[in-house]
Structures are given as C-alpha cells and as structure tokens.
Amino acid sequence: MKTVSVCFVCLGNICRSPTAEGVMRRLVGEAKLAERILVDSAGTGDWHIGQPPDERAQRAASRRGYELAALRGRQIAAADFERFDLLIAMDDKNVAALRQACPAEQRDKIRMLMEFVPEADGRWGGAREVADPYFGGAEGFEQVLDQCEAACHGLIAVLRPQLLA
Ligand code: 4NP
C-alpha cells in the first residue's frame, strides 16, 4: 500500500503548523485516507518545545470542530528530512530555515502550503504565504484556518491519485 508522510512547518509550531496538522488530519479522515497520508508538524525555532498550541489557535480551531489540545510543540530535526516525503512551510522564512538545515538531495521535499490552494480560489489575491498570526488579532487566526482548509483540500486532491495509482 502506498503511503505519503507530510510535515507542516512554521516558526513556533504553536499557531500555523498545528492548525494545518489538525485540519489535514480531519480532512484525511473524511477522505478515508488516514492509513495512507501520515501527518505531523514542527517549528524551525525552539522557543515552544513541549508546549500546547496557542490558546487563540485552539479556540479558533475548536469553533470549527478541530481539536488541537493534544498537540505539543517540537523543533524540526535532521531525521525529519529523511522521514517525511513533504515538508510544507507556511512562509518564505520557514523555507529558508528548512533549506539551510536540509541535505541537498532532500531539498525537493520542501514546499509552501499556499501552492496547494486551487488557482480558482482568489480569496487571498495569490498570496504565497500564510501570515504569522502570533502578534496580531483574532482575525489572523481565522485567516490561517481558511487558508489551511483551502490548501489541505488541494493537497489531498494532488495526493489522492498518486496514492491510488
Ligand atoms: P507560528 O507562530 O510560527 O505560527 O507557531 C509563532 C509562534 C511563536 C512566535 C512566533 C510565531 N514567537 O515569536 O514566539
């Protein structure tokens, strides 16, 4: 059975990437692909290792039925570049940090989340990045969720035919 493993990556692993992980887990379950698409998340920084997701991220997610409370922050490690098929970053800084830590032969695994939003979805005007909501207001966390939902639908649409081929 073909499988694919995906690690979402942001700076702290307490706002954006755990949100993407929670959204992806639910959509993968709904698509009956939970045994084929393995999902995790990590941060490039070390400030929030062992911490649960930011309360604001948890609250916003739980209003849409996503449960993030059991997740814990961790930092990306050398083994992750071997272990995962895709390392999906939220912004250009995350990509730069991943590229620095990544062996050259694994660099193609590094992608941006917003690449997977279908082109027809014009809500964010072609934005390349999922903006960091940490220092902003509640609306930032809603936008992160909207972007994660759109991109994770798109990601599943890309992966499904590869897994079932
Ligand atoms: P995240 O958000 O990268 O989406 O988890 C942040 C969390 C913490 C910090 C920055 C961004 N921080 O500076 O501590």
Backbone and ligand atoms as CSV (ligand in chain L), in Angstrom:
chain,resi,resn,atom,element,x,y,z
A,1,MET,N,N,0.849,-1.202,0.000
A,1,MET,CA,C,0.000,0.000,0.000
A,1,MET,C,C,0.882,1.250,0.000
A,2,LYS,N,N,0.657,2.144,-0.947
A,2,LYS,CA,C,1.427,3.394,-0.985
A,2,LYS,C,C,0.999,4.301,0.161
A,3,THR,N,N,1.977,4.965,0.746
A,3,THR,CA,C,1.667,5.975,1.755
A,3,THR,C,C,2.490,7.224,1.451
A,4,VAL,N,N,2.078,8.342,2.040
A,4,VAL,CA,C,2.864,9.576,1.940
A,4,VAL,C,C,2.859,10.237,3.315
A,5,SER,N,N,3.994,10.787,3.702
A,5,SER,CA,C,4.087,11.436,5.007
A,5,SER,C,C,4.364,12.926,4.807
A,6,VAL,N,N,3.619,13.720,5.573
A,6,VAL,CA,C,3.622,15.170,5.401
A,6,VAL,C,C,3.902,15.830,6.743
A,7,CYS,N,N,4.863,16.749,6.780
A,7,CYS,CA,C,5.116,17.532,7.989
A,7,CYS,C,C,4.914,19.012,7.670
A,8,PHE,N,N,3.976,19.638,8.357
A,8,PHE,CA,C,3.748,21.077,8.208
A,8,PHE,C,C,4.730,21.821,9.117
A,9,VAL,N,N,5.289,22.915,8.593
A,9,VAL,CA,C,6.358,23.604,9.327
A,9,VAL,C,C,6.097,25.107,9.390
A,10,CYS,N,N,6.194,25.668,10.613
A,10,CYS,CA,C,6.156,27.124,10.786
A,10,CYS,C,C,7.302,27.512,11.722
A,11,LEU,N,N,7.222,28.683,12.316
A,11,LEU,CA,C,8.318,29.145,13.169
A,11,LEU,C,C,8.243,28.514,14.565
A,12,GLY,N,N,7.097,28.692,15.233
A,12,GLY,CA,C,6.993,28.270,16.627
A,12,GLY,C,C,6.369,26.909,16.858
A,13,ASN,N,N,5.649,26.392,15.858
A,13,ASN,CA,C,4.858,25.143,15.983
A,13,ASN,C,C,3.789,25.263,17.078
A,14,ILE,N,N,3.264,26.482,17.256
A,14,ILE,CA,C,2.131,26.635,18.185
A,14,ILE,C,C,0.932,27.334,17.543
A,15,CYS,N,N,1.081,27.924,16.359
A,15,CYS,CA,C,-0.059,28.590,15.714
A,15,CYS,C,C,-0.398,27.961,14.361
A,16,ARG,N,N,0.432,28.228,13.350
A,16,ARG,CA,C,0.056,27.842,11.985
A,16,ARG,C,C,0.199,26.352,11.708
A,17,SER,N,N,1.374,25.778,12.024
A,17,SER,CA,C,1.557,24.371,11.619
A,17,SER,C,C,0.696,23.388,12.421
A,18,PRO,N,N,0.443,23.606,13.723
A,18,PRO,CA,C,-0.510,22.703,14.383
A,18,PRO,C,C,-1.928,22.867,13.831
A,19,THR,N,N,-2.276,24.095,13.418
A,19,THR,CA,C,-3.583,24.299,12.788
A,19,THR,C,C,-3.666,23.493,11.490
A,20,ALA,N,N,-2.609,23.580,10.672
A,20,ALA,CA,C,-2.595,22.807,9.424
A,20,ALA,C,C,-2.672,21.308,9.714
A,21,GLU,N,N,-1.945,20.871,10.759
A,21,GLU,CA,C,-1.978,19.444,11.119
A,21,GLU,C,C,-3.390,19.008,11.507
A,22,GLY,N,N,-4.056,19.819,12.347
A,22,GLY,CA,C,-5.405,19.468,12.799
A,22,GLY,C,C,-6.407,19.438,11.660
A,23,VAL,N,N,-6.304,20.419,10.769
A,23,VAL,CA,C,-7.213,20.472,9.609
A,23,VAL,C,C,-6.952,19.274,8.701
A,24,MET,N,N,-5.661,19.023,8.420
A,24,MET,CA,C,-5.309,17.935,7.498
A,24,MET,C,C,-5.756,16.590,8.052
A,25,ARG,N,N,-5.554,16.361,9.345
A,25,ARG,CA,C,-5.975,15.088,9.955
A,25,ARG,C,C,-7.462,14.847,9.745
A,26,ARG,N,N,-8.251,15.896,9.969
A,26,ARG,CA,C,-9.685,15.674,9.822
A,26,ARG,C,C,-10.073,15.434,8.368
A,27,LEU,N,N,-9.513,16.222,7.450
A,27,LEU,CA,C,-9.871,16.055,6.039
A,27,LEU,C,C,-9.401,14.701,5.510
A,28,VAL,N,N,-8.228,14.262,5.959
A,28,VAL,CA,C,-7.702,12.955,5.547
A,28,VAL,C,C,-8.627,11.838,6.056
A,29,GLY,N,N,-9.118,11.997,7.281
A,29,GLY,CA,C,-10.064,11.018,7.832
A,29,GLY,C,C,-11.351,10.998,7.029
A,30,GLU,N,N,-11.865,12.171,6.719
A,30,GLU,CA,C,-13.112,12.253,5.951
A,30,GLU,C,C,-12.937,11.657,4.554
A,31,ALA,N,N,-11.714,11.763,4.015
A,31,ALA,CA,C,-11.424,11.218,2.677
A,31,ALA,C,C,-11.090,9.729,2.729
A,32,LYS,N,N,-11.150,9.119,3.937
A,32,LYS,CA,C,-10.822,7.697,4.131
A,32,LYS,C,C,-9.377,7.393,3.705
A,33,LEU,N,N,-8.480,8.341,3.979
A,33,LEU,CA,C,-7.069,8.165,3.617
A,33,LEU,C,C,-6.152,8.183,4.843
A,34,ALA,N,N,-6.741,7.989,6.030
A,34,ALA,CA,C,-5.953,8.122,7.265
A,34,ALA,C,C,-4.803,7.109,7.343
A,35,GLU,N,N,-4.949,5.961,6.705
A,35,GLU,CA,C,-3.862,4.971,6.744
A,35,GLU,C,C,-2.802,5.242,5.691
A,36,ARG,N,N,-3.095,6.155,4.779
A,36,ARG,CA,C,-2.171,6.395,3.665
A,36,ARG,C,C,-1.452,7.728,3.749
A,37,ILE,N,N,-2.075,8.717,4.380
A,37,ILE,CA,C,-1.443,10.034,4.500
A,37,ILE,C,C,-1.118,10.266,5.972
A,38,LEU,N,N,0.159,10.284,6.294
A,38,LEU,CA,C,0.612,10.459,7.670
A,38,LEU,C,C,0.932,11.935,7.878
A,39,VAL,N,N,0.484,12.496,9.008
A,39,VAL,CA,C,0.515,13.946,9.204
A,39,VAL,C,C,1.221,14.300,10.503
A,40,ASP,N,N,2.089,15.311,10.436
A,40,ASP,CA,C,2.781,15.796,11.638
A,40,ASP,C,C,3.052,17.292,11.437
A,41,SER,N,N,3.648,17.935,12.451
A,41,SER,CA,C,4.058,19.336,12.295
A,41,SER,C,C,5.286,19.590,13.164
A,42,ALA,N,N,5.982,20.690,12.868
A,42,ALA,CA,C,7.191,21.062,13.617
A,42,ALA,C,C,7.444,22.550,13.408
A,43,GLY,N,N,8.301,23.111,14.274
A,43,GLY,CA,C,8.726,24.500,14.134
A,43,GLY,C,C,10.199,24.565,13.766
A,44,THR,N,N,10.606,25.667,13.132
A,44,THR,CA,C,12.041,25.845,12.877
A,44,THR,C,C,12.726,26.393,14.137
A,45,GLY,N,N,11.979,27.070,15.013
A,45,GLY,CA,C,12.536,27.630,16.245
A,45,GLY,C,C,12.359,26.688,17.431
A,46,ASP,N,N,13.012,27.029,18.546
A,46,ASP,CA,C,12.991,26.132,19.714
A,46,ASP,C,C,12.263,26.710,20.925
A,47,TRP,N,N,11.577,27.855,20.760
A,47,TRP,CA,C,11.019,28.538,21.940
A,47,TRP,C,C,9.860,27.793,22.579
A,48,HIS,N,N,9.127,27.017,21.807
A,48,HIS,CA,C,7.857,26.474,22.298
A,48,HIS,C,C,7.843,24.946,22.336
A,49,ILE,N,N,9.031,24.358,22.444
A,49,ILE,CA,C,9.121,22.896,22.516
A,49,ILE,C,C,8.328,22.404,23.731
A,50,GLY,N,N,7.475,21.415,23.507
A,50,GLY,CA,C,6.700,20.815,24.598
A,50,GLY,C,C,5.426,21.540,24.944
A,51,GLN,N,N,5.190,22.707,24.314
A,51,GLN,CA,C,4.001,23.487,24.659
A,51,GLN,C,C,2.806,23.129,23.773
A,52,PRO,N,N,1.591,23.215,24.342
A,52,PRO,CA,C,0.400,23.030,23.516
A,52,PRO,C,C,0.235,24.217,22.568
A,53,PRO,N,N,-0.600,24.071,21.538
A,53,PRO,CA,C,-0.841,25.200,20.639
A,53,PRO,C,C,-1.353,26.426,21.392
A,54,ASP,N,N,-1.049,27.600,20.839
A,54,ASP,CA,C,-1.517,28.885,21.352
A,54,ASP,C,C,-3.041,28.810,21.607
A,55,GLU,N,N,-3.463,29.355,22.749
A,55,GLU,CA,C,-4.894,29.315,23.131
A,55,GLU,C,C,-5.799,29.877,22.049
A,56,ARG,N,N,-5.312,30.932,21.390
A,56,ARG,CA,C,-6.146,31.565,20.351
A,56,ARG,C,C,-6.305,30.635,19.155
A,57,ALA,N,N,-5.245,29.910,18.831
A,57,ALA,CA,C,-5.331,28.937,17.733
A,57,ALA,C,C,-6.263,27.795,18.115
A,58,GLN,N,N,-6.154,27.347,19.373
A,58,GLN,CA,C,-7.027,26.254,19.830
A,58,GLN,C,C,-8.495,26.661,19.797
A,59,ARG,N,N,-8.763,27.884,20.288
A,59,ARG,CA,C,-10.165,28.345,20.341
A,59,ARG,C,C,-10.754,28.480,18.941
A,60,ALA,N,N,-9.998,29.125,18.051
A,60,ALA,CA,C,-10.494,29.330,16.691
A,60,ALA,C,C,-10.723,27.982,16.008
A,61,ALA,N,N,-9.791,27.051,16.211
A,61,ALA,CA,C,-9.916,25.731,15.584
A,61,ALA,C,C,-11.111,24.984,16.157
A,62,SER,N,N,-11.304,25.053,17.474
A,62,SER,CA,C,-12.375,24.250,18.078
A,62,SER,C,C,-13.747,24.773,17.660
A,63,ARG,N,N,-13.839,26.067,17.354
A,63,ARG,CA,C,-15.120,26.588,16.836
A,63,ARG,C,C,-15.481,25.965,15.496
A,64,ARG,N,N,-14.468,25.467,14.776
A,64,ARG,CA,C,-14.750,24.782,13.504
A,64,ARG,C,C,-14.675,23.259,13.653
A,65,GLY,N,N,-14.560,22.808,14.892
A,65,GLY,CA,C,-14.582,21.361,15.128
A,65,GLY,C,C,-13.243,20.661,15.036
A,66,TYR,N,N,-12.137,21.432,15.049
A,66,TYR,CA,C,-10.803,20.803,15.049
A,66,TYR,C,C,-10.252,20.809,16.462
A,67,GLU,N,N,-9.668,19.704,16.858
A,67,GLU,CA,C,-9.158,19.531,18.216
A,67,GLU,C,C,-7.629,19.586,18.196
A,68,LEU,N,N,-7.048,20.648,18.766
A,68,LEU,CA,C,-5.585,20.790,18.740
A,68,LEU,C,C,-4.940,20.570,20.103
A,69,ALA,N,N,-5.763,20.363,21.150
A,69,ALA,CA,C,-5.246,20.425,22.531
A,69,ALA,C,C,-4.155,19.406,22.828
A,70,ALA,N,N,-4.185,18.261,22.170
A,70,ALA,CA,C,-3.221,17.200,22.493
A,70,ALA,C,C,-1.871,17.405,21.801
A,71,LEU,N,N,-1.789,18.349,20.873
A,71,LEU,CA,C,-0.537,18.546,20.131
A,71,LEU,C,C,0.490,19.253,21.014
A,72,ARG,N,N,1.765,19.003,20.764
A,72,ARG,CA,C,2.849,19.637,21.528
A,72,ARG,C,C,3.913,20.136,20.567
A,73,GLY,N,N,4.446,21.330,20.879
A,73,GLY,CA,C,5.449,21.929,20.015
A,73,GLY,C,C,6.724,21.098,19.957
A,74,ARG,N,N,7.295,21.011,18.768
A,74,ARG,CA,C,8.606,20.376,18.632
A,74,ARG,C,C,9.389,21.108,17.555
A,75,GLN,N,N,10.691,20.921,17.568
A,75,GLN,CA,C,11.546,21.580,16.589
A,75,GLN,C,C,11.925,20.581,15.504
A,76,ILE,N,N,12.004,21.077,14.278
A,76,ILE,CA,C,12.399,20.203,13.167
A,76,ILE,C,C,13.785,19.617,13.458
A,77,ALA,N,N,13.972,18.359,13.113
A,77,ALA,CA,C,15.236,17.663,13.401
A,77,ALA,C,C,15.790,17.067,12.108
A,78,ALA,N,N,17.083,16.775,12.116
A,78,ALA,CA,C,17.739,16.252,10.905
A,78,ALA,C,C,17.009,15.032,10.359
A,79,ALA,N,N,16.550,14.166,11.251
A,79,ALA,CA,C,15.885,12.929,10.813
A,79,ALA,C,C,14.598,13.199,10.043
A,80,ASP,N,N,13.979,14.369,10.272
A,80,ASP,CA,C,12.709,14.678,9.600
A,80,ASP,C,C,12.865,14.771,8.086
A,81,PHE,N,N,14.055,15.164,7.623
A,81,PHE,CA,C,14.254,15.301,6.175
A,81,PHE,C,C,14.288,13.938,5.492
A,82,GLU,N,N,14.690,12.914,6.217
A,82,GLU,CA,C,14.625,11.527,5.744
A,82,GLU,C,C,13.201,11.004,5.833
A,83,ARG,N,N,12.618,11.243,6.995
A,83,ARG,CA,C,11.392,10.571,7.400
A,83,ARG,C,C,10.172,11.009,6.598
A,84,PHE,N,N,10.126,12.294,6.232
A,84,PHE,CA,C,8.923,12.813,5.572
A,84,PHE,C,C,9.125,12.916,4.068
A,85,ASP,N,N,8.021,12.726,3.344
A,85,ASP,CA,C,8.045,12.898,1.889
A,85,ASP,C,C,7.886,14.359,1.509
A,86,LEU,N,N,7.131,15.097,2.328
A,86,LEU,CA,C,6.890,16.521,2.062
A,86,LEU,C,C,7.053,17.307,3.348
A,87,LEU,N,N,7.782,18.427,3.277
A,87,LEU,CA,C,7.896,19.377,4.378
A,87,LEU,C,C,7.247,20.651,3.868
A,88,ILE,N,N,6.089,20.974,4.432
A,88,ILE,CA,C,5.266,22.027,3.845
A,88,ILE,C,C,5.287,23.259,4.749
A,89,ALA,N,N,5.960,24.306,4.264
A,89,ALA,CA,C,6.221,25.505,5.059
A,89,ALA,C,C,5.107,26.538,4.890
A,90,MET,N,N,5.005,27.413,5.891
A,90,MET,CA,C,3.975,28.452,5.877
A,90,MET,C,C,4.458,29.727,5.202
A,91,ASP,N,N,5.749,30.065,5.361
A,91,ASP,CA,C,6.219,31.327,4.765
A,91,ASP,C,C,7.658,31.174,4.255
A,92,ASP,N,N,8.135,32.236,3.611
A,92,ASP,CA,C,9.460,32.183,2.977
A,92,ASP,C,C,10.586,32.002,3.999
A,93,LYS,N,N,10.398,32.559,5.189
A,93,LYS,CA,C,11.438,32.389,6.220
A,93,LYS,C,C,11.538,30.931,6.661
A,94,ASN,N,N,10.395,30.275,6.774
A,94,ASN,CA,C,10.421,28.853,7.121
A,94,ASN,C,C,11.153,28.064,6.037
A,95,VAL,N,N,10.891,28.410,4.776
A,95,VAL,CA,C,11.562,27.713,3.667
A,95,VAL,C,C,13.071,27.928,3.759
A,96,ALA,N,N,13.481,29.169,4.025
A,96,ALA,CA,C,14.919,29.475,4.104
A,96,ALA,C,C,15.565,28.677,5.239
A,97,ALA,N,N,14.896,28.611,6.397
A,97,ALA,CA,C,15.457,27.868,7.533
A,97,ALA,C,C,15.520,26.376,7.222
A,98,LEU,N,N,14.484,25.861,6.564
A,98,LEU,CA,C,14.489,24.436,6.218
A,98,LEU,C,C,15.592,24.129,5.213
A,99,ARG,N,N,15.755,25.003,4.227
A,99,ARG,CA,C,16.765,24.745,3.190
A,99,ARG,C,C,18.168,24.717,3.786
A,100,GLN,N,N,18.389,25.558,4.782
A,100,GLN,CA,C,19.696,25.579,5.442
A,100,GLN,C,C,19.994,24.290,6.174
A,101,ALA,N,N,18.944,23.709,6.762
A,101,ALA,CA,C,19.146,22.512,7.588
A,101,ALA,C,C,19.071,21.225,6.761
A,102,CYS,N,N,18.615,21.329,5.532
A,102,CYS,CA,C,18.249,20.151,4.745
A,102,CYS,C,C,19.406,19.660,3.879
A,103,PRO,N,N,19.667,18.347,3.869
A,103,PRO,CA,C,20.654,17.808,2.921
A,103,PRO,C,C,20.210,18.108,1.480
A,104,ALA,N,N,21.191,18.418,0.596
A,104,ALA,CA,C,20.871,18.864,-0.762
A,104,ALA,C,C,19.929,17.903,-1.484
A,105,GLU,N,N,20.120,16.609,-1.268
A,105,GLU,CA,C,19.312,15.638,-2.032
A,105,GLU,C,C,17.859,15.553,-1.559
A,106,GLN,N,N,17.544,16.222,-0.451
A,106,GLN,CA,C,16.162,16.190,0.052
A,106,GLN,C,C,15.424,17.517,-0.176
A,107,ARG,N,N,16.090,18.478,-0.824
A,107,ARG,CA,C,15.514,19.835,-0.916
A,107,ARG,C,C,14.190,19.884,-1.657
A,108,ASP,N,N,13.979,18.956,-2.591
A,108,ASP,CA,C,12.735,18.970,-3.364
A,108,ASP,C,C,11.515,18.659,-2.502
A,109,LYS,N,N,11.743,18.158,-1.306
A,109,LYS,CA,C,10.627,17.851,-0.408
A,109,LYS,C,C,10.026,19.116,0.208
A,110,ILE,N,N,10.755,20.230,0.148
A,110,ILE,CA,C,10.315,21.468,0.801
A,110,ILE,C,C,9.366,22.218,-0.127
A,111,ARG,N,N,8.158,22.473,0.345
A,111,ARG,CA,C,7.144,23.167,-0.441
A,111,ARG,C,C,6.482,24.239,0.428
A,112,MET,N,N,5.648,25.065,-0.213
A,112,MET,CA,C,4.876,26.080,0.526
A,112,MET,C,C,3.399,25.651,0.559
A,113,LEU,N,N,2.757,25.856,1.705
A,113,LEU,CA,C,1.357,25.427,1.830
A,113,LEU,C,C,0.465,26.067,0.770
A,114,MET,N,N,0.664,27.368,0.519
A,114,MET,CA,C,-0.255,28.090,-0.369
A,114,MET,C,C,-0.160,27.630,-1.831
A,115,GLU,N,N,0.914,26.877,-2.170
A,115,GLU,CA,C,0.994,26.279,-3.517
A,115,GLU,C,C,-0.179,25.355,-3.798
A,116,PHE,N,N,-0.784,24.824,-2.744
A,116,PHE,CA,C,-1.803,23.800,-2.919
A,116,PHE,C,C,-3.221,24.366,-2.949
A,117,VAL,N,N,-3.352,25.692,-2.788
A,117,VAL,CA,C,-4.668,26.322,-2.930
A,117,VAL,C,C,-5.000,26.367,-4.420
A,118,PRO,N,N,-6.150,25.843,-4.819
A,118,PRO,CA,C,-6.505,25.864,-6.246
A,118,PRO,C,C,-6.491,27.291,-6.794
A,119,GLU,N,N,-5.984,27.434,-8.030
A,119,GLU,CA,C,-5.830,28.775,-8.615
A,119,GLU,C,C,-7.131,29.553,-8.677
A,120,ALA,N,N,-8.239,28.831,-8.830
A,120,ALA,CA,C,-9.547,29.490,-8.955
A,120,ALA,C,C,-9.967,30.190,-7.656
A,121,ASP,N,N,-9.342,29.822,-6.551
A,121,ASP,CA,C,-9.685,30.424,-5.258
A,121,ASP,C,C,-8.929,31.744,-5.120
A,122,GLY,N,N,-9.631,32.856,-5.367
A,122,GLY,CA,C,-8.953,34.155,-5.376
A,122,GLY,C,C,-8.986,34.896,-4.062
A,123,ARG,N,N,-9.365,34.213,-2.965
A,123,ARG,CA,C,-9.611,34.913,-1.695
A,123,ARG,C,C,-8.403,35.674,-1.160
A,124,TRP,N,N,-7.213,35.182,-1.434
A,124,TRP,CA,C,-6.040,35.839,-0.841
A,124,TRP,C,C,-5.159,36.493,-1.888
A,125,GLY,N,N,-5.747,36.760,-3.035
A,125,GLY,CA,C,-5.036,37.502,-4.074
A,125,GLY,C,C,-3.711,36.893,-4.481
A,126,GLY,N,N,-3.650,35.579,-4.532
A,126,GLY,CA,C,-2.415,34.909,-4.946
A,126,GLY,C,C,-1.316,34.945,-3.900
A,127,ALA,N,N,-1.687,35.161,-2.617
A,127,ALA,CA,C,-0.677,35.220,-1.544
A,127,ALA,C,C,0.162,33.944,-1.519
A,128,ARG,N,N,1.483,34.120,-1.371
A,128,ARG,CA,C,2.387,32.969,-1.298
A,128,ARG,C,C,2.471,32.406,0.111
A,129,GLU,N,N,2.193,33.255,1.091
A,129,GLU,CA,C,2.492,32.883,2.478
A,129,GLU,C,C,1.224,32.790,3.340
A,130,VAL,N,N,1.314,31.965,4.395
A,130,VAL,CA,C,0.341,32.013,5.487
A,130,VAL,C,C,0.965,32.930,6.537
A,131,ALA,N,N,0.349,34.104,6.735
A,131,ALA,CA,C,0.959,35.113,7.594
A,131,ALA,C,C,0.970,34.654,9.053
A,132,ASP,N,N,2.032,35.032,9.764
A,132,ASP,CA,C,2.182,34.712,11.181
A,132,ASP,C,C,1.127,35.481,11.985
A,133,PRO,N,N,0.225,34.783,12.695
A,133,PRO,CA,C,-0.844,35.487,13.431
A,133,PRO,C,C,-0.452,35.838,14.867
A,134,TYR,N,N,0.766,35.490,15.288
A,134,TYR,CA,C,1.117,35.490,16.715
A,134,TYR,C,C,0.983,36.861,17.355
A,135,PHE,N,N,1.418,37.904,16.661
A,135,PHE,CA,C,1.391,39.246,17.257
A,135,PHE,C,C,0.180,40.060,16.828
A,136,GLY,N,N,-0.778,39.424,16.156
A,136,GLY,CA,C,-1.950,40.136,15.659
A,136,GLY,C,C,-3.223,39.754,16.401
A,137,GLY,N,N,-4.364,40.079,15.808
A,137,GLY,CA,C,-5.665,39.858,16.440
A,137,GLY,C,C,-6.302,38.545,16.023
A,138,ALA,N,N,-7.553,38.362,16.511
A,138,ALA,CA,C,-8.257,37.093,16.296
A,138,ALA,C,C,-8.482,36.804,14.818
A,139,GLU,N,N,-8.625,37.869,14.000
A,139,GLU,CA,C,-8.932,37.636,12.582
A,139,GLU,C,C,-7.783,36.927,11.872
A,140,GLY,N,N,-6.569,37.113,12.397
A,140,GLY,CA,C,-5.417,36.415,11.804
A,140,GLY,C,C,-5.543,34.905,11.928
A,141,PHE,N,N,-6.084,34.466,13.057
A,141,PHE,CA,C,-6.243,33.024,13.282
A,141,PHE,C,C,-7.351,32.458,12.392
A,142,GLU,N,N,-8.372,33.278,12.122
A,142,GLU,CA,C,-9.434,32.842,11.193
A,142,GLU,C,C,-8.871,32.704,9.788
A,143,GLN,N,N,-8.016,33.651,9.396
A,143,GLN,CA,C,-7.429,33.562,8.054
A,143,GLN,C,C,-6.521,32.331,7.936
A,144,VAL,N,N,-5.749,32.055,8.988
A,144,VAL,CA,C,-4.907,30.847,8.971
A,144,VAL,C,C,-5.783,29.614,8.737
A,145,LEU,N,N,-6.902,29.537,9.452
A,145,LEU,CA,C,-7.801,28.385,9.286
A,145,LEU,C,C,-8.366,28.320,7.874
A,146,ASP,N,N,-8.803,29.468,7.348
A,146,ASP,CA,C,-9.355,29.484,5.981
A,146,ASP,C,C,-8.305,28.995,4.985
A,147,GLN,N,N,-7.085,29.481,5.139
A,147,GLN,CA,C,-6.020,29.101,4.204
A,147,GLN,C,C,-5.657,27.622,4.353
A,148,CYS,N,N,-5.605,27.148,5.601
A,148,CYS,CA,C,-5.291,25.726,5.821
A,148,CYS,C,C,-6.370,24.833,5.222
A,149,GLU,N,N,-7.629,25.221,5.382
A,149,GLU,CA,C,-8.712,24.398,4.828
A,149,GLU,C,C,-8.613,24.334,3.304
A,150,ALA,N,N,-8.409,25.493,2.673
A,150,ALA,CA,C,-8.333,25.519,1.205
A,150,ALA,C,C,-7.126,24.718,0.709
A,151,ALA,N,N,-5.970,24.922,1.356
A,151,ALA,CA,C,-4.742,24.258,0.892
A,151,ALA,C,C,-4.776,22.756,1.168
A,152,CYS,N,N,-5.332,22.352,2.305
A,152,CYS,CA,C,-5.358,20.911,2.621
A,152,CYS,C,C,-6.317,20.172,1.694
A,153,HIS,N,N,-7.437,20.800,1.324
A,153,HIS,CA,C,-8.290,20.199,0.282
A,153,HIS,C,C,-7.485,20.019,-1.002
A,154,GLY,N,N,-6.739,21.062,-1.381
A,154,GLY,CA,C,-5.938,20.993,-2.605
A,154,GLY,C,C,-4.838,19.944,-2.514
A,155,LEU,N,N,-4.219,19.846,-1.352
A,155,LEU,CA,C,-3.143,18.858,-1.156
A,155,LEU,C,C,-3.693,17.436,-1.284
A,156,ILE,N,N,-4.841,17.187,-0.685
A,156,ILE,CA,C,-5.443,15.849,-0.786
A,156,ILE,C,C,-5.797,15.537,-2.238
A,157,ALA,N,N,-6.266,16.537,-2.955
A,157,ALA,CA,C,-6.612,16.334,-4.365
A,157,ALA,C,C,-5.380,15.971,-5.192
A,158,VAL,N,N,-4.201,16.496,-4.811
A,158,VAL,CA,C,-2.949,16.154,-5.503
A,158,VAL,C,C,-2.482,14.748,-5.098
A,159,LEU,N,N,-2.592,14.434,-3.803
A,159,LEU,CA,C,-2.035,13.169,-3.296
A,159,LEU,C,C,-2.901,11.965,-3.637
A,160,ARG,N,N,-4.218,12.159,-3.632
A,160,ARG,CA,C,-5.120,11.005,-3.783
A,160,ARG,C,C,-4.819,10.176,-5.036
A,161,PRO,N,N,-4.710,10.811,-6.214
A,161,PRO,CA,C,-4.439,9.981,-7.412
A,161,PRO,C,C,-3.076,9.291,-7.361
A,162,GLN,N,N,-2.078,9.920,-6.720
A,162,GLN,CA,C,-0.761,9.274,-6.590
A,162,GLN,C,C,-0.844,8.040,-5.700
A,163,LEU,N,N,-1.648,8.142,-4.635
A,163,LEU,CA,C,-1.740,7.039,-3.681
A,163,LEU,C,C,-2.548,5.877,-4.237
A,164,LEU,N,N,-3.515,6.197,-5.053
A,164,LEU,CA,C,-4.424,5.157,-5.547
A,164,LEU,C,C,-4.003,4.637,-6.913
A,165,ALA,N,N,-2.910,5.218,-7.486
A,165,ALA,CA,C,-2.477,4.816,-8.842
A,165,ALA,C,C,-1.923,3.398,-8.816
L,1,4NP,P1,P,3.752,30.024,14.485
L,1,4NP,O1,O,3.581,31.399,15.282
L,1,4NP,O2,O,5.102,30.082,13.806
L,1,4NP,O3,O,2.626,30.022,13.536
L,1,4NP,O4,O,3.670,28.920,15.534
L,1,4NP,C1,C,4.549,31.919,16.151
L,1,4NP,C2,C,4.628,31.454,17.432
L,1,4NP,C3,C,5.546,32.000,18.311
L,1,4NP,C4,C,6.401,33.000,17.878
L,1,4NP,C5,C,6.325,33.464,16.581
L,1,4NP,C6,C,5.402,32.902,15.714
L,1,4NP,N1,N,7.323,33.582,18.785
L,1,4NP,O5,O,7.976,34.562,18.406
L,1,4NP,O6,O,7.470,33.099,19.923
